[in-house]
Amino acid sequence: NPDKHAEIQSLIKQVGQEVYRFVKKSVIPVRIPIEECPDSLLSLPSQDGKIVLTDWADESASDSIREYAWRNYYRHDSKKEALLHNLLKKRHKLAQATGYKNYAERVLQGSMAGSAAAVKEFLDETHEQLRPAARDEMYEMEKFKYQHSKFWYNRGWEVRGVSRSRIADHVVIPC
């Protein structure tokens, strides 16, 4: 059916455009006027009187820079959420136009995973098996954090930094 073929081609194009828009918007740096920034951020790159904050800031050795990045770069963004929601709707519409129940079933057909149900089962089993180790790791990170700063918990922006510090304390490089 030529009409169905044209509809599917149009949907494929729309999904591609939505993916492009989402990716493009999701990596935009946050620009903060220098006068609104705490002193700890003044060493960061600036342009046109604004500090340029990108995802690399959560790798900083500075706790205050990691916190600021976490609170400002990774904040909820309703525009990004709307783009993602639109992308998901278009993918679902494409899947249904091609005879699938949903996008997951369409993508997984013929793959090693087999089906969305098989993927869900695998993820559920993996989650259950890894949960105790993840809980233990978080406890060890909190204990490490407390020993080094007297905070008993890891704030959101600290998890990667504390984890790296813990690993660095335990890594032995053979000579």
SULRA-V918388 format. One line per field, one symbol per residue. psi: psi as a letter, one per 40 degrees, with the letter a starting at -180 (. if undefined). Layout:
psi=???
This chain:
psi=hddddddddddddddddddddddddeehihhhhdeeiideeeeiiihfeihhhadedeeiehdddddddddddeihhddddddddddddddddddddeeididddddeheiddciddddddddddddddedddddddddddddddddeeeheihideedddddddddddehhhi.
